[in-house]
Amino acid sequence: MLQPKKTKFRRSQKGRMKGNAQRGNQLAFGSFGIKTLQSKWITGRRRL
């Protein structure tokens, strides 16, 4: 899809989170990982 090179005030839309993950839901390495119980964004921000 074509995108303009420069947009000054256009905000990107997040979309909707619905259903189960179709990709990225298998472990790449290791034997355990994090699994969510609700639909939420997982970010790298640290909470204190």
PDB file of N, H, CA, C and O in Angstrom:
ATOM      1  N   MET A   1       0.839  -1.179   0.000  1.00  0.00           N
ATOM      2  CA  MET A   1       0.000   0.000   0.000  1.00  0.00           C
ATOM      3  C   MET A   1       0.883   1.242   0.000  1.00  0.00           C
ATOM      4  O   MET A   1       1.911   1.282   0.677  1.00  0.00           O
ATOM      5  N   LEU A   2       0.484   2.238  -0.750  1.00  0.00           N
ATOM      6  H   LEU A   2      -0.351   2.205  -1.299  1.00  0.00           H
ATOM      7  CA  LEU A   2       1.282   3.458  -0.833  1.00  0.00           C
ATOM      8  C   LEU A   2       1.077   4.324   0.393  1.00  0.00           C
ATOM      9  O   LEU A   2      -0.038   4.461   0.895  1.00  0.00           O
ATOM     10  N   GLN A   3       2.153   4.898   0.862  1.00  0.00           N
ATOM     11  H   GLN A   3       3.059   4.787   0.454  1.00  0.00           H
ATOM     12  CA  GLN A   3       2.115   5.783   2.019  1.00  0.00           C
ATOM     13  C   GLN A   3       2.790   7.093   1.644  1.00  0.00           C
ATOM     14  O   GLN A   3       3.777   7.086   0.908  1.00  0.00           O
ATOM     15  N   PRO A   4       2.281   8.210   2.130  1.00  0.00           N
ATOM     16  CA  PRO A   4       2.985   9.469   1.889  1.00  0.00           C
ATOM     17  C   PRO A   4       4.291   9.512   2.672  1.00  0.00           C
ATOM     18  O   PRO A   4       4.403   8.918   3.745  1.00  0.00           O
ATOM     19  N   LYS A   5       5.280  10.224   2.125  1.00  0.00           N
ATOM     20  H   LYS A   5       5.188  10.707   1.254  1.00  0.00           H
ATOM     21  CA  LYS A   5       6.578  10.281   2.796  1.00  0.00           C
ATOM     22  C   LYS A   5       6.520  11.080   4.084  1.00  0.00           C
ATOM     23  O   LYS A   5       7.223  10.762   5.043  1.00  0.00           O
ATOM     24  N   LYS A   6       5.683  12.123   4.119  1.00  0.00           N
ATOM     25  H   LYS A   6       5.112  12.382   3.340  1.00  0.00           H
ATOM     26  CA  LYS A   6       5.649  12.983   5.292  1.00  0.00           C
ATOM     27  C   LYS A   6       4.208  13.361   5.613  1.00  0.00           C
ATOM     28  O   LYS A   6       3.500  13.900   4.762  1.00  0.00           O
ATOM     29  N   THR A   7       3.781  13.082   6.823  1.00  0.00           N
ATOM     30  H   THR A   7       4.356  12.644   7.514  1.00  0.00           H
ATOM     31  CA  THR A   7       2.473  13.534   7.299  1.00  0.00           C
ATOM     32  C   THR A   7       2.714  14.279   8.600  1.00  0.00           C
ATOM     33  O   THR A   7       3.374  13.766   9.504  1.00  0.00           O
ATOM     34  N   LYS A   8       2.185  15.478   8.694  1.00  0.00           N
ATOM     35  H   LYS A   8       1.649  15.895   7.960  1.00  0.00           H
ATOM     36  CA  LYS A   8       2.537  16.311   9.831  1.00  0.00           C
ATOM     37  C   LYS A   8       1.716  15.996  11.081  1.00  0.00           C
ATOM     38  O   LYS A   8       2.283  15.813  12.158  1.00  0.00           O
ATOM     39  N   PHE A   9       0.397  15.930  10.954  1.00  0.00           N
ATOM     40  H   PHE A   9      -0.064  16.079  10.079  1.00  0.00           H
ATOM     41  CA  PHE A   9      -0.428  15.777  12.144  1.00  0.00           C
ATOM     42  C   PHE A   9      -1.288  14.518  12.117  1.00  0.00           C
ATOM     43  O   PHE A   9      -2.232  14.415  12.901  1.00  0.00           O
ATOM     44  N   ARG A  10      -0.999  13.572  11.255  1.00  0.00           N
ATOM     45  H   ARG A  10      -0.232  13.656  10.618  1.00  0.00           H
ATOM     46  CA  ARG A  10      -1.806  12.365  11.151  1.00  0.00           C
ATOM     47  C   ARG A  10      -1.461  11.410  12.280  1.00  0.00           C
ATOM     48  O   ARG A  10      -0.297  11.060  12.475  1.00  0.00           O
ATOM     49  N   ARG A  11      -2.487  10.987  13.030  1.00  0.00           N
ATOM     50  H   ARG A  11      -3.432  11.272  12.873  1.00  0.00           H
ATOM     51  CA  ARG A  11      -2.240  10.045  14.113  1.00  0.00           C
ATOM     52  C   ARG A  11      -2.551   8.646  13.630  1.00  0.00           C
ATOM     53  O   ARG A  11      -3.556   8.425  12.954  1.00  0.00           O
ATOM     54  N   SER A  12      -1.699   7.705  13.971  1.00  0.00           N
ATOM     55  H   SER A  12      -0.882   7.885  14.520  1.00  0.00           H
ATOM     56  CA  SER A  12      -1.935   6.323  13.562  1.00  0.00           C
ATOM     57  C   SER A  12      -3.020   5.712  14.439  1.00  0.00           C
ATOM     58  O   SER A  12      -3.113   6.024  15.626  1.00  0.00           O
ATOM     59  N   GLN A  13      -3.832   4.850  13.863  1.00  0.00           N
ATOM     60  H   GLN A  13      -3.756   4.596  12.898  1.00  0.00           H
ATOM     61  CA  GLN A  13      -4.909   4.214  14.591  1.00  0.00           C
ATOM     62  C   GLN A  13      -4.477   2.837  15.055  1.00  0.00           C
ATOM     63  O   GLN A  13      -3.777   2.122  14.339  1.00  0.00           O
ATOM     64  N   LYS A  14      -4.899   2.469  16.257  1.00  0.00           N
ATOM     65  H   LYS A  14      -5.469   3.051  16.839  1.00  0.00           H
ATOM     66  CA  LYS A  14      -4.444   1.218  16.862  1.00  0.00           C
ATOM     67  C   LYS A  14      -5.232   0.010  16.372  1.00  0.00           C
ATOM     68  O   LYS A  14      -4.709  -1.104  16.385  1.00  0.00           O
ATOM     69  N   GLY A  15      -6.450   0.199  15.949  1.00  0.00           N
ATOM     70  H   GLY A  15      -6.875   1.104  15.938  1.00  0.00           H
ATOM     71  CA  GLY A  15      -7.253  -0.930  15.528  1.00  0.00           C
ATOM     72  C   GLY A  15      -7.883  -1.636  16.704  1.00  0.00           C
ATOM     73  O   GLY A  15      -7.833  -1.145  17.832  1.00  0.00           O
ATOM     74  N   ARG A  16      -8.475  -2.782  16.448  1.00  0.00           N
ATOM     75  H   ARG A  16      -8.516  -3.180  15.532  1.00  0.00           H
ATOM     76  CA  ARG A  16      -9.166  -3.529  17.495  1.00  0.00           C
ATOM     77  C   ARG A  16      -8.414  -4.816  17.810  1.00  0.00           C
ATOM     78  O   ARG A  16      -7.753  -5.402  16.953  1.00  0.00           O
ATOM     79  N   MET A  17      -8.535  -5.233  19.053  1.00  0.00           N
ATOM     80  H   MET A  17      -9.072  -4.757  19.750  1.00  0.00           H
ATOM     81  CA  MET A  17      -7.945  -6.490  19.478  1.00  0.00           C
ATOM     82  C   MET A  17      -9.085  -7.463  19.738  1.00  0.00           C
ATOM     83  O   MET A  17      -9.877  -7.263  20.658  1.00  0.00           O
ATOM     84  N   LYS A  18      -9.168  -8.495  18.947  1.00  0.00           N
ATOM     85  H   LYS A  18      -8.524  -8.658  18.199  1.00  0.00           H
ATOM     86  CA  LYS A  18     -10.293  -9.406  19.075  1.00  0.00           C
ATOM     87  C   LYS A  18      -9.832 -10.808  18.703  1.00  0.00           C
ATOM     88  O   LYS A  18      -9.117 -10.979  17.715  1.00  0.00           O
ATOM     89  N   GLY A  19     -10.225 -11.800  19.467  1.00  0.00           N
ATOM     90  H   GLY A  19     -10.806 -11.662  20.269  1.00  0.00           H
ATOM     91  CA  GLY A  19      -9.898 -13.175  19.150  1.00  0.00           C
ATOM     92  C   GLY A  19      -8.505 -13.577  19.593  1.00  0.00           C
ATOM     93  O   GLY A  19      -7.801 -12.815  20.256  1.00  0.00           O
ATOM     94  N   ASN A  20      -8.120 -14.788  19.215  1.00  0.00           N
ATOM     95  H   ASN A  20      -8.692 -15.407  18.677  1.00  0.00           H
ATOM     96  CA  ASN A  20      -6.824 -15.323  19.600  1.00  0.00           C
ATOM     97  C   ASN A  20      -5.765 -14.934  18.578  1.00  0.00           C
ATOM     98  O   ASN A  20      -6.080 -14.610  17.433  1.00  0.00           O
ATOM     99  N   ALA A  21      -4.511 -14.969  19.001  1.00  0.00           N
ATOM    100  H   ALA A  21      -4.255 -15.232  19.931  1.00  0.00           H
ATOM    101  CA  ALA A  21      -3.402 -14.638  18.111  1.00  0.00           C
ATOM    102  C   ALA A  21      -3.258 -15.726  17.050  1.00  0.00           C
ATOM    103  O   ALA A  21      -3.333 -16.918  17.350  1.00  0.00           O
ATOM    104  N   GLN A  22      -3.052 -15.302  15.820  1.00  0.00           N
ATOM    105  H   GLN A  22      -2.991 -14.334  15.577  1.00  0.00           H
ATOM    106  CA  GLN A  22      -2.894 -16.251  14.722  1.00  0.00           C
ATOM    107  C   GLN A  22      -1.427 -16.587  14.473  1.00  0.00           C
ATOM    108  O   GLN A  22      -1.106 -17.688  14.026  1.00  0.00           O
ATOM    109  N   ARG A  23      -0.529 -15.630  14.766  1.00  0.00           N
ATOM    110  H   ARG A  23      -0.790 -14.736  15.129  1.00  0.00           H
ATOM    111  CA  ARG A  23       0.897 -15.917  14.615  1.00  0.00           C
ATOM    112  C   ARG A  23       1.648 -15.306  15.797  1.00  0.00           C
ATOM    113  O   ARG A  23       1.139 -14.416  16.478  1.00  0.00           O
ATOM    114  N   GLY A  24       2.831 -15.784  16.023  1.00  0.00           N
ATOM    115  H   GLY A  24       3.244 -16.507  15.470  1.00  0.00           H
ATOM    116  CA  GLY A  24       3.599 -15.319  17.172  1.00  0.00           C
ATOM    117  C   GLY A  24       3.136 -15.938  18.473  1.00  0.00           C
ATOM    118  O   GLY A  24       3.430 -15.404  19.543  1.00  0.00           O
ATOM    119  N   ASN A  25       2.422 -17.047  18.413  1.00  0.00           N
ATOM    120  H   ASN A  25       2.184 -17.481  17.544  1.00  0.00           H
ATOM    121  CA  ASN A  25       1.927 -17.659  19.643  1.00  0.00           C
ATOM    122  C   ASN A  25       2.650 -18.961  19.983  1.00  0.00           C
ATOM    123  O   ASN A  25       2.197 -19.704  20.853  1.00  0.00           O
ATOM    124  N   GLN A  26       3.751 -19.244  19.320  1.00  0.00           N
ATOM    125  H   GLN A  26       4.119 -18.640  18.612  1.00  0.00           H
ATOM    126  CA  GLN A  26       4.572 -20.416  19.631  1.00  0.00           C
ATOM    127  C   GLN A  26       5.898 -19.949  20.231  1.00  0.00           C
ATOM    128  O   GLN A  26       6.397 -18.878  19.887  1.00  0.00           O
ATOM    129  N   LEU A  27       6.457 -20.743  21.114  1.00  0.00           N
ATOM    130  H   LEU A  27       6.051 -21.613  21.394  1.00  0.00           H
ATOM    131  CA  LEU A  27       7.739 -20.398  21.714  1.00  0.00           C
ATOM    132  C   LEU A  27       8.853 -20.565  20.688  1.00  0.00           C
ATOM    133  O   LEU A  27       8.928 -21.584  20.001  1.00  0.00           O
ATOM    134  N   ALA A  28       9.718 -19.555  20.589  1.00  0.00           N
ATOM    135  H   ALA A  28       9.657 -18.728  21.147  1.00  0.00           H
ATOM    136  CA  ALA A  28      10.850 -19.638  19.673  1.00  0.00           C
ATOM    137  C   ALA A  28      11.984 -20.449  20.305  1.00  0.00           C
ATOM    138  O   ALA A  28      12.653 -21.229  19.628  1.00  0.00           O
ATOM    139  N   PHE A  29      12.193 -20.254  21.621  1.00  0.00           N
ATOM    140  H   PHE A  29      11.649 -19.620  22.171  1.00  0.00           H
ATOM    141  CA  PHE A  29      13.206 -21.025  22.339  1.00  0.00           C
ATOM    142  C   PHE A  29      12.815 -21.052  23.806  1.00  0.00           C
ATOM    143  O   PHE A  29      12.006 -20.237  24.249  1.00  0.00           O
ATOM    144  N   GLY A  30      13.376 -21.973  24.555  1.00  0.00           N
ATOM    145  H   GLY A  30      14.033 -22.636  24.195  1.00  0.00           H
ATOM    146  CA  GLY A  30      13.054 -22.093  25.971  1.00  0.00           C
ATOM    147  C   GLY A  30      11.868 -23.018  26.196  1.00  0.00           C
ATOM    148  O   GLY A  30      11.319 -23.591  25.255  1.00  0.00           O
ATOM    149  N   SER A  31      11.485 -23.153  27.454  1.00  0.00           N
ATOM    150  H   SER A  31      11.932 -22.688  28.219  1.00  0.00           H
ATOM    151  CA  SER A  31      10.415 -24.086  27.793  1.00  0.00           C
ATOM    152  C   SER A  31       9.226 -23.422  28.479  1.00  0.00           C
ATOM    153  O   SER A  31       8.241 -24.103  28.764  1.00  0.00           O
ATOM    154  N   PHE A  32       9.278 -22.108  28.757  1.00  0.00           N
ATOM    155  H   PHE A  32      10.078 -21.554  28.526  1.00  0.00           H
ATOM    156  CA  PHE A  32       8.121 -21.430  29.340  1.00  0.00           C
ATOM    157  C   PHE A  32       8.125 -19.980  28.877  1.00  0.00           C
ATOM    158  O   PHE A  32       9.156 -19.453  28.460  1.00  0.00           O
ATOM    159  N   GLY A  33       6.962 -19.343  28.954  1.00  0.00           N
ATOM    160  H   GLY A  33       6.124 -19.771  29.292  1.00  0.00           H
ATOM    161  CA  GLY A  33       6.828 -17.967  28.495  1.00  0.00           C
ATOM    162  C   GLY A  33       5.645 -17.288  29.165  1.00  0.00           C
ATOM    163  O   GLY A  33       5.024 -17.848  30.068  1.00  0.00           O
ATOM    164  N   ILE A  34       5.338 -16.074  28.712  1.00  0.00           N
ATOM    165  H   ILE A  34       5.842 -15.619  27.977  1.00  0.00           H
ATOM    166  CA  ILE A  34       4.239 -15.282  29.268  1.00  0.00           C
ATOM    167  C   ILE A  34       2.990 -15.524  28.434  1.00  0.00           C
ATOM    168  O   ILE A  34       3.041 -15.500  27.204  1.00  0.00           O
ATOM    169  N   LYS A  35       1.880 -15.755  29.103  1.00  0.00           N
ATOM    170  H   LYS A  35       1.838 -15.774  30.102  1.00  0.00           H
ATOM    171  CA  LYS A  35       0.601 -15.899  28.422  1.00  0.00           C
ATOM    172  C   LYS A  35      -0.397 -14.959  29.077  1.00  0.00           C
ATOM    173  O   LYS A  35      -0.495 -14.908  30.303  1.00  0.00           O
ATOM    174  N   THR A  36      -1.138 -14.214  28.262  1.00  0.00           N
ATOM    175  H   THR A  36      -1.058 -14.256  27.266  1.00  0.00           H
ATOM    176  CA  THR A  36      -2.117 -13.293  28.819  1.00  0.00           C
ATOM    177  C   THR A  36      -3.450 -13.993  29.012  1.00  0.00           C
ATOM    178  O   THR A  36      -3.775 -14.958  28.320  1.00  0.00           O
ATOM    179  N   LEU A  37      -4.214 -13.485  29.969  1.00  0.00           N
ATOM    180  H   LEU A  37      -3.951 -12.701  30.531  1.00  0.00           H
ATOM    181  CA  LEU A  37      -5.544 -14.010  30.221  1.00  0.00           C
ATOM    182  C   LEU A  37      -6.624 -13.105  29.636  1.00  0.00           C
ATOM    183  O   LEU A  37      -7.786 -13.504  29.544  1.00  0.00           O
ATOM    184  N   GLN A  38      -6.246 -11.888  29.241  1.00  0.00           N
ATOM    185  H   GLN A  38      -5.303 -11.564  29.316  1.00  0.00           H
ATOM    186  CA  GLN A  38      -7.170 -10.948  28.630  1.00  0.00           C
ATOM    187  C   GLN A  38      -6.525 -10.362  27.381  1.00  0.00           C
ATOM    188  O   GLN A  38      -5.318 -10.495  27.174  1.00  0.00           O
ATOM    189  N   SER A  39      -7.331  -9.720  26.560  1.00  0.00           N
ATOM    190  H   SER A  39      -8.311  -9.613  26.729  1.00  0.00           H
ATOM    191  CA  SER A  39      -6.807  -9.038  25.383  1.00  0.00           C
ATOM    192  C   SER A  39      -6.254  -7.686  25.812  1.00  0.00           C
ATOM    193  O   SER A  39      -7.025  -6.790  26.154  1.00  0.00           O
ATOM    194  N   LYS A  40      -4.972  -7.524  25.803  1.00  0.00           N
ATOM    195  H   LYS A  40      -4.345  -8.252  25.526  1.00  0.00           H
ATOM    196  CA  LYS A  40      -4.314  -6.275  26.179  1.00  0.00           C
ATOM    197  C   LYS A  40      -3.070  -6.107  25.337  1.00  0.00           C
ATOM    198  O   LYS A  40      -2.544  -7.080  24.797  1.00  0.00           O
ATOM    199  N   TRP A  41      -2.592  -4.871  25.220  1.00  0.00           N
ATOM    200  H   TRP A  41      -3.020  -4.080  25.659  1.00  0.00           H
ATOM    201  CA  TRP A  41      -1.312  -4.613  24.584  1.00  0.00           C
ATOM    202  C   TRP A  41      -0.217  -4.914  25.598  1.00  0.00           C
ATOM    203  O   TRP A  41      -0.294  -4.481  26.748  1.00  0.00           O
ATOM    204  N   ILE A  42       0.797  -5.652  25.176  1.00  0.00           N
ATOM    205  H   ILE A  42       0.860  -6.004  24.242  1.00  0.00           H
ATOM    206  CA  ILE A  42       1.964  -5.882  26.027  1.00  0.00           C
ATOM    207  C   ILE A  42       3.060  -4.957  25.539  1.00  0.00           C
ATOM    208  O   ILE A  42       3.500  -5.062  24.394  1.00  0.00           O
ATOM    209  N   THR A  43       3.500  -4.057  26.391  1.00  0.00           N
ATOM    210  H   THR A  43       3.142  -3.971  27.321  1.00  0.00           H
ATOM    211  CA  THR A  43       4.498  -3.065  25.998  1.00  0.00           C
ATOM    212  C   THR A  43       5.793  -3.318  26.750  1.00  0.00           C
ATOM    213  O   THR A  43       5.840  -4.133  27.671  1.00  0.00           O
ATOM    214  N   GLY A  44       6.825  -2.623  26.358  1.00  0.00           N
ATOM    215  H   GLY A  44       6.787  -1.961  25.610  1.00  0.00           H
ATOM    216  CA  GLY A  44       8.113  -2.730  27.021  1.00  0.00           C
ATOM    217  C   GLY A  44       8.301  -1.690  28.107  1.00  0.00           C
ATOM    218  O   GLY A  44       9.387  -1.577  28.677  1.00  0.00           O
ATOM    219  N   ARG A  45       7.249  -0.925  28.402  1.00  0.00           N
ATOM    220  H   ARG A  45       6.368  -1.017  27.939  1.00  0.00           H
ATOM    221  CA  ARG A  45       7.364   0.110  29.428  1.00  0.00           C
ATOM    222  C   ARG A  45       7.460  -0.512  30.800  1.00  0.00           C
ATOM    223  O   ARG A  45       6.781  -1.495  31.095  1.00  0.00           O
ATOM    224  N   ARG A  46       8.298   0.056  31.632  1.00  0.00           N
ATOM    225  H   ARG A  46       8.849   0.855  31.392  1.00  0.00           H
ATOM    226  CA  ARG A  46       8.520  -0.483  32.968  1.00  0.00           C
ATOM    227  C   ARG A  46       7.643   0.254  33.967  1.00  0.00           C
ATOM    228  O   ARG A  46       7.603   1.484  33.973  1.00  0.00           O
ATOM    229  N   ARG A  47       6.945  -0.490  34.811  1.00  0.00           N
ATOM    230  H   ARG A  47       6.978  -1.490  34.806  1.00  0.00           H
ATOM    231  CA  ARG A  47       6.134   0.095  35.865  1.00  0.00           C
ATOM    232  C   ARG A  47       6.845  -0.043  37.186  1.00  0.00           C
ATOM    233  O   ARG A  47       7.462  -1.069  37.472  1.00  0.00           O
ATOM    234  N   LEU A  48       6.757   0.985  37.980  1.00  0.00           N
ATOM    235  H   LEU A  48       6.256   1.819  37.748  1.00  0.00           H
ATOM    236  CA  LEU A  48       7.355   0.942  39.317  1.00  0.00           C
ATOM    237  C   LEU A  48       6.298   0.906  40.374  1.00  0.00           C
ATOM    238  O   LEU A  48       6.615   0.868  41.563  1.00  0.00           O
TER     239      LEU A  48
END
